[in-house]
Each structure stands twice: as structure tokens, then as C-alpha cells.
Amino acid sequence: MRVDNSKSIFPFYFILILLFCLLSSMNMAYALETYELQASVNDEKFIINDENFEAKTYCFDMQEGDQIAFLDGSALGACVSATLYNTRTKRTCEVWCE
């Protein structure tokens, strides 16, 4: 009876696949492009990137000069609605694109 002394490559592939799964599932932070809030009127109307946006309800404490990221929608105003993220207040706001 002959015994095969060669080592199995199974552990190598198992570790490789495990490593791939761990690395691909890590929560990576992605940098969002931000835009300056150019004007804010009564917590309802905003100018960002030379485009007009209107709050669906109210967007409290949005101040001129705040940095705004678009989580949804377009900073170019090419949208029906958008979700804004204020980097100063750490709050989101739902707006209509005009």
C-alpha cells in the first residue's frame, strides 16, 4: 500500500478564500464630495453649487458656509429630490430639487 506524502493544498486555498472574504467585507469609508451652502433662507430654501433646493419639511440649523454632501440626488440640480448631509451638524435633510 502506497501512502501519498505530498501535502494537500486545501489549507492554502481555504486560508486564501477566508482572507478574501474578510477583506472584501470590511467597512471602508468613502470620501463624499462636499459643496458649500451658499445661502439658506428660513431653514427651507437653499443654494448649493449655484442650484436651488427646497426643504420637504424644514432643515434646521443649515447655515451659510456649511459643507454639504449629497447622499442621494445631484448637486447639479438634475434630480426630483435629494438627501443632504451637513458635515457640521451631522444631520441629513430631505429636499426637492428645483
C-alpha positions in Angstrom: 0.0 0.0 0.0 1.4 3.3 -1.1 1.0 6.4 1.1 1.0 9.8 -0.6 3.4 12.1 1.3 2.5 15.2 -0.7 0.8 17.9 1.3 -2.7 18.9 0.5 -3.2 22.3 -1.0 -6.7 22.5 0.7 -5.5 24.6 3.7 -3.8 27.1 1.4 -6.9 27.7 -0.6 -9.1 27.8 2.5 -6.9 30.5 4.1 -6.8 32.4 0.8 -10.6 32.4 0.4 -11.1 33.3 4.1 -8.7 36.2 3.8 -10.5 37.4 0.6 -13.9 37.2 2.4 -12.6 39.2 5.4 -11.0 41.9 3.3 -14.0 42.3 1.0 -16.5 42.6 3.8 -14.6 45.3 5.7 -16.5 48.5 6.2 -14.5 51.0 4.1 -15.1 54.7 4.4 -15.6 56.5 1.1 -15.0 60.2 0.9 -18.0 62.1 -0.3 -17.6 65.3 -2.3 -18.9 68.3 -0.4 -20.3 71.6 -1.6 -20.6 74.9 0.3 -24.0 76.0 1.3 -24.1 79.4 -0.4 -27.4 80.6 1.0 -30.1 79.5 3.5 -33.5 81.1 3.9 -35.8 80.3 6.8 -34.5 76.7 7.0 -36.5 76.0 3.8 -34.6 77.3 0.7 -31.0 76.6 -0.1 -28.5 77.4 -2.8 -25.8 74.8 -3.2 -23.4 74.7 -6.2 -25.5 77.6 -7.7 -28.6 75.3 -7.7 -31.8 75.9 -5.8 -33.2 73.3 -3.3 -36.3 73.4 -1.2 -36.8 71.5 2.1 -39.5 68.9 2.1 -40.3 70.0 5.7 -37.6 72.0 7.4 -33.8 71.6 7.6 -33.0 73.2 10.9 -29.6 74.8 11.6 -28.4 74.9 8.0 -26.0 77.9 7.9 -24.3 79.6 5.0 -20.8 78.2 4.7 -21.7 74.7 5.9 -20.2 71.9 3.9 -22.9 69.7 2.4 -22.6 66.2 0.9 -25.3 64.7 -1.4 -26.2 61.2 -0.2 -28.9 60.9 -2.8 -29.7 63.2 -5.7 -27.5 65.6 -7.6 -25.5 68.7 -6.7 -26.2 69.8 -10.3 -29.9 70.0 -9.6 -30.6 67.2 -12.0 -33.0 65.4 -9.7 -36.5 65.4 -8.3 -35.4 65.1 -4.7 -32.1 64.8 -2.8 -30.8 63.8 0.6 -28.3 66.3 2.0 -25.8 65.6 4.8 -24.5 68.6 6.7 -20.9 67.8 7.9 -21.1 70.4 10.7 -24.3 69.3 12.3 -24.0 65.6 11.3 -27.7 65.7 10.2 -29.5 64.8 7.0 -32.2 66.7 5.3 -34.7 65.8 2.5 -35.1 68.5 -0.2 -36.8 69.0 -3.5 -34.5 69.8 -6.5 -35.7 72.9 -8.4 
